[in-house]
Amino acid sequence: MNGSLLTGGCDVAHATESSLHDLRLSKSKICSPRPNDSEFQFARCPRFASCLWTLTWALLTPPIPLATEPLQFTLDGMKAIAVIPARLASTRLPRKMLRQIAGQTLIARVYNGVRSSPLLDDVIVATDSDEIMQVCRQHGWHAKMTSAAHRSGTERVHEVSDSVAADVYVNVQGDEPLTRAEHIAALLELMKNPDVQVGTLKTPAAAEDVNNPNAVKVVTDTAGRALYFSRATIPYDRDSAGPRYFKHLGFYAYRKAALDRFCGLPESALERTERLEQLRFLENGIAIHVAETPYDTVGVDTEEDLRRVEAILRNE
């Protein structure tokens, strides 16, 4: 591709005039049979006219991208880091962060999936476990020890944000082993809008997830903002209209101000009822913008989830 593309008319005219000047100075090399003929008129030379036409066409024609060039997604200077909250004391599936899934630990699969994104400045595991810290050191992963008093992954991300500066903090829950670069890209595309304080993802719900309380559903308004998240089946299909159901995926992006606000608020009533921390944002009037992705995931909370992920990985 050309090194530069001239788009303004004045720039093109200036470049053409300059190039013509260079060609006039070198006309003796291009088409003059007598190098010392000062009276030579370049318009008489057909080879010069051909050169001029070629130059003008090159200057005015935009470069054609090669079909092999990949589309590039840029953040326009926005610094984004990912934080993976990872605690060992899980209740439904004990020590799940270190459970093996198709030859790798759960935390390794999550970390490698997040690290596959070229859009992140850093990936940090935030844990309260010495054992998980040791695993991170063995693999050379960036990890930080955080408080054992945190009640949610968001609070753990907030602690990291107090010591690591960034424009956007991406929270990838430590039980998402099917994380891929496309998830991170969709989130960060949302956050390119400076008015968005919190972003997350949804995907069309599979039939088995519609009535599954472990698969959180989300409904949004016409602008893509979340109206509600629930373990129940929402919306309720009273007249058998066949609505589209969307599953919420465990990925978030926050600005620092939103994290500060979240952690300064008490646990909300709906958050406590559904055991869904994101409802604290909604109950306090903080909008959550939702991007859609075709790439489903399976959050690992039970033995059944673990076996389901292993089956998916075997079929890839």
ROPA-884532 format. One line per 10 residues: number of its first residue (from 1); their letters; for each residue x, y, z of C-alpha. Coordinates in Angstrom, 2 decimals. Layout:
NUM> a> X Y Z  ...
***
This chain:
1> mngslltggc> 0.00 0.00 0.00  1.08 3.61 -0.51  2.96 5.13 2.40  0.51 8.05 2.54  -2.89 8.98 1.17  -3.61 12.55 0.08  -7.22 13.43 0.74  -7.42 17.22 0.64  -7.70 18.98 -2.73  -5.10 21.60 -1.77
11> dvahatessl> -2.66 18.90 -0.72  -3.13 17.09 -4.01  -2.63 20.28 -6.00  0.49 21.17 -4.04  1.90 17.67 -4.41  1.15 17.69 -8.16  2.76 21.12 -8.64  5.82 20.02 -6.68  6.07 16.80 -8.62  5.73 18.67 -11.93
21> hdlrlskski> 8.51 20.97 -10.85  10.74 17.98 -10.13  9.87 16.51 -13.51  10.63 19.78 -15.30  14.05 19.88 -13.64  14.74 16.36 -14.76  13.16 16.64 -18.25  16.57 16.30 -19.86  16.85 12.85 -18.30  13.32 11.83 -19.22
31> csprpndsef> 12.81 12.93 -22.77  15.19 15.61 -24.04  17.42 14.59 -26.95  19.53 17.72 -26.29  20.34 18.17 -22.55  21.29 21.84 -23.01  18.20 22.93 -24.97  16.79 25.62 -22.63  14.01 26.47 -25.09  12.60 22.91 -25.02
41> qfarcprfas> 8.85 22.85 -24.26  7.97 19.75 -22.24  4.46 19.66 -23.77  6.02 18.60 -27.08  7.31 15.39 -25.52  4.82 12.49 -25.61  6.84 10.53 -23.03  6.59 13.42 -20.58  2.81 13.63 -21.09  2.58 9.93 -20.31
51> clwtltwall> 4.62 10.40 -17.13  2.41 13.31 -16.08  -0.79 11.28 -16.58  0.64 8.36 -14.55  1.70 10.69 -11.73  -1.70 12.43 -11.56  -3.58 9.10 -11.51  -1.36 7.79 -8.69  -1.89 10.92 -6.60  -5.68 11.03 -7.00
61> tppiplatep> -6.46 7.31 -6.70  -6.86 5.91 -3.14  -4.76 2.86 -2.31  -6.55 -0.48 -2.61  -6.11 -2.62 0.53  -4.83 -6.12 -0.01  -7.36 -8.86 0.60  -4.90 -10.57 2.92  -4.65 -7.62 5.32  -6.65 -8.29 8.55
71> lqftldgmka> -9.06 -5.66 9.84  -7.51 -3.83 12.76  -9.38 -2.75 15.90  -7.73 0.16 17.72  -8.48 1.75 21.06  -7.42 5.30 20.12  -4.99 5.54 23.03  -7.35 4.01 25.61  -5.42 1.94 28.14  -7.26 -1.24 29.07
81> iaviparlas> -6.21 -3.91 31.53  -7.96 -7.15 32.39  -8.36 -8.44 35.93  -9.30 -12.06 36.66  -10.74 -12.43 40.17  -9.80 -15.91 41.38  -10.57 -17.25 44.83  -10.04 -20.81 45.93  -12.82 -21.01 48.53  -15.72 -21.53 46.11
91> trlprkmlrq> -18.75 -23.23 47.66  -20.60 -25.08 44.85  -17.42 -26.49 43.29  -14.60 -26.49 45.86  -11.12 -25.44 44.64  -12.50 -25.05 41.13  -9.77 -22.60 40.03  -7.24 -25.44 40.20  -9.47 -28.18 38.78  -8.23 -29.78 35.57
101> iagqtliarv> -10.22 -29.20 32.38  -8.94 -31.16 29.39  -5.35 -31.10 30.63  -5.19 -27.54 31.99  -6.34 -25.92 35.20  -9.42 -23.71 35.04  -7.40 -20.59 35.88  -4.88 -21.43 33.12  -7.62 -21.71 30.51  -9.15 -18.39 31.58
111> yngvrsspll> -5.80 -16.60 31.68  -4.70 -17.87 28.27  -8.05 -16.91 26.75  -7.82 -13.36 28.07  -4.15 -13.06 27.15  -5.01 -13.93 23.52  -6.44 -10.42 23.09  -3.96 -7.95 21.53  -6.00 -5.02 22.89  -4.98 -5.30 26.53
121> ddvivatdsd> -2.04 -3.56 28.18  -1.90 -6.13 30.95  -3.69 -9.15 32.43  -3.69 -9.51 36.22  -4.94 -12.39 38.35  -6.43 -10.99 41.58  -6.59 -13.62 44.30  -6.67 -14.14 48.05  -5.03 -17.56 47.84  -1.33 -18.30 48.38
131> eimqvcrqhg> -1.78 -21.47 46.38  -3.14 -19.61 43.33  -0.35 -17.03 43.69  2.20 -19.83 43.58  0.64 -21.25 40.40  0.77 -17.79 38.79  4.44 -17.37 39.69  5.27 -20.77 38.22  3.71 -19.76 34.90  5.06 -16.20 34.89
141> whakmtsaah> 1.60 -14.62 35.11  1.09 -11.17 36.61  -0.85 -11.65 39.87  -1.75 -9.58 42.91  -2.75 -10.70 46.37  -6.02 -9.03 47.37  -8.14 -8.98 50.51  -9.98 -12.10 51.65  -12.81 -9.85 52.88  -14.11 -9.02 49.40
151> rsgtervhev> -17.68 -10.16 48.78  -17.55 -10.00 44.97  -15.21 -10.11 42.01  -15.97 -6.44 41.32  -14.61 -5.47 44.73  -11.44 -7.41 43.96  -11.09 -5.57 40.62  -11.60 -2.28 42.48  -8.69 -3.04 44.80  -6.45 -3.59 41.77
161> sdsvaadvyv> -7.67 -0.31 40.23  -6.41 1.57 43.31  -2.81 0.60 42.48  -2.83 0.13 38.68  -3.92 3.08 36.52  -6.00 2.47 33.39  -8.83 4.02 31.39  -10.85 0.79 31.40  -10.78 -2.23 33.68  -12.03 -5.49 32.17
171> nvqgdepltr> -13.36 -8.03 34.68  -13.24 -11.61 33.39  -14.64 -13.96 35.97  -12.25 -16.77 36.84  -14.76 -19.47 35.95  -15.00 -18.60 32.22  -12.67 -21.13 30.51  -14.09 -20.49 27.03  -12.95 -16.85 27.03  -11.68 -15.66 23.65
181> aehiaallel> -10.25 -12.47 22.14  -13.60 -11.62 20.50  -15.22 -11.22 23.91  -12.64 -8.64 24.93  -12.97 -6.80 21.60  -16.77 -6.55 21.91  -16.47 -5.14 25.43  -13.85 -2.58 24.52  -15.83 -1.47 21.47  -18.57 -0.45 23.92
191> mknpdvqvgt> -16.09 1.46 26.06  -14.84 3.57 23.16  -17.90 5.70 23.93  -16.72 7.89 26.85  -20.27 8.11 28.19  -20.39 4.37 28.90  -19.40 3.69 32.52  -20.13 -0.05 32.67  -20.31 -2.58 29.84  -21.05 -6.30 29.63
201> lktpaaaedv> -21.98 -9.02 27.12  -24.96 -11.15 26.13  -25.42 -14.02 23.70  -28.52 -15.80 22.35  -29.54 -18.34 24.98  -29.38 -22.01 24.09  -32.55 -23.98 24.75  -31.04 -25.69 27.78  -30.16 -22.33 29.34  -33.55 -20.61 29.09
211> nnpnavkvvt> -34.92 -22.27 32.25  -31.56 -22.92 33.91  -31.13 -20.74 37.04  -27.35 -21.03 36.75  -27.54 -19.29 33.35  -28.36 -15.64 34.03  -30.73 -13.98 31.56  -30.72 -10.30 30.59  -33.25 -8.00 28.93  -32.25 -4.67 27.40
221> dtagralyfs> -33.89 -1.51 26.10  -33.72 -0.31 22.49  -30.46 1.54 23.20  -28.76 -1.63 24.45  -28.89 -0.76 28.15  -29.74 -3.50 30.61  -33.24 -3.38 32.10  -32.74 -6.39 34.36  -30.65 -9.50 34.99  -32.24 -12.60 36.49
231> ratipydrds> -31.82 -16.29 37.14  -35.50 -16.59 36.25  -36.70 -16.91 32.66  -37.13 -13.34 31.42  -39.10 -12.14 29.59  -42.06 -14.29 30.65  -43.77 -15.60 27.50  -47.41 -15.27 28.58  -49.00 -15.66 25.11  -46.47 -18.05 23.57
241> agpryfkhlg> -45.09 -15.28 21.34  -41.68 -16.94 21.19  -39.41 -14.09 22.37  -35.64 -14.16 21.96  -33.85 -15.04 25.18  -30.38 -13.76 25.94  -27.89 -15.21 28.35  -25.61 -12.88 30.26  -21.89 -13.67 30.02  -19.50 -13.06 32.92
251> fyayrkaald> -17.47 -10.25 31.33  -17.54 -6.61 32.44  -15.73 -3.39 31.64  -15.69 -0.42 34.01  -14.34 3.04 34.30  -12.61 3.88 37.57  -15.44 6.19 38.70  -18.00 3.39 38.29  -15.87 1.00 40.35  -15.47 3.60 43.08
261> rfcglpesal> -19.21 4.21 43.15  -20.05 0.49 43.24  -17.76 -0.18 46.19  -19.09 2.82 48.07  -22.65 1.47 47.92  -24.17 -1.12 50.25  -25.31 -4.49 48.94  -28.70 -3.92 47.29  -31.91 -5.82 47.93  -32.14 -7.32 44.43
271> erterleqlr> -28.46 -8.18 44.46  -28.99 -10.10 47.69  -32.12 -11.84 46.40  -30.73 -13.01 43.03  -27.09 -13.24 44.18  -26.11 -11.11 41.18  -23.71 -8.29 41.98  -24.45 -6.32 38.78  -27.92 -5.50 40.11  -26.29 -3.08 42.55
281> flengiaihv> -25.47 -0.85 39.58  -29.02 -0.95 38.21  -30.72 -0.38 41.57  -28.62 2.74 42.03  -29.31 4.19 38.59  -25.97 3.30 36.98  -26.57 2.14 33.40  -24.98 -1.07 32.14  -24.51 -1.14 28.37  -24.73 -4.59 26.78
291> aetpydtvgv> -23.01 -5.77 23.59  -24.11 -8.93 21.81  -21.65 -11.65 20.84  -22.26 -14.92 18.97  -19.64 -16.66 21.13  -21.32 -18.45 24.00  -19.44 -19.57 27.10  -20.06 -21.93 29.98  -19.33 -20.58 33.45  -18.04 -23.41 35.62
301> dteedlrrve> -19.98 -23.57 38.90  -20.76 -27.29 39.16  -19.38 -30.68 38.18  -21.92 -30.76 35.37  -20.58 -27.44 34.02  -17.05 -28.80 34.12  -18.00 -31.90 32.13  -19.90 -29.74 29.64  -16.82 -27.59 29.00  -14.64 -30.67 28.57
311> ailrne> -17.08 -32.02 25.95  -16.99 -28.69 24.07  -13.19 -28.62 24.08  -12.97 -32.22 22.83  -15.18 -31.33 19.85  -13.22 -28.22 18.81
***
